[in-house]
Amino acid sequence: SELDWKKNKRKTKYYKISAQGGEDFQFISEAGGSSFQFSHDGKFLSFKRTVEKVSQIFLMPTSGGEGVQYSKHKNSVGSYKWSPDSKKIFFT
C-alpha cells in the first residue's frame, strides 16, 4: 500500500506472480478493491469496489481479464458469499 497523507487516503496495488517464479504483473487495476473471495469452482475472483460512493461487487475471471461490475444497487453491499455451486452470490 502507498499512503497519501495529504489526501488522507491509501492506494493499494495487487500483483500476481507464478508460484514457479517469473515476472509479476498488476492483477487489479488502480481502482483497487476489498473483500476478495474466490468462487468455489475457482473460475472467478470477486471483490468490492466503490462506484459513485456506493460499494458494489465485481467479478474477474481467474484466467485473466478486467473486473466487471456484478451488482448495481443504490445502497452499498455490506457482506457477500458465494453459493456452494458458484452460480449465485448472496449479499446484504
Beta strands, then each sheet from edge to edge (+ up, - down):
strand 1: 2-4
strand 2: 9-11
strand 3: 14-16
strand 4: 25-28
strand 5: 34-38
strand 6: 44-51
strand 7: 54-61
strand 8: 68-69
strand 9: 80-82
strand 10: 89-91
sheet 1: 1+ 2-
sheet 2: 3+ 4-
sheet 3: 5+ 6- 7+ 8-
sheet 4: 9+ 10-
end
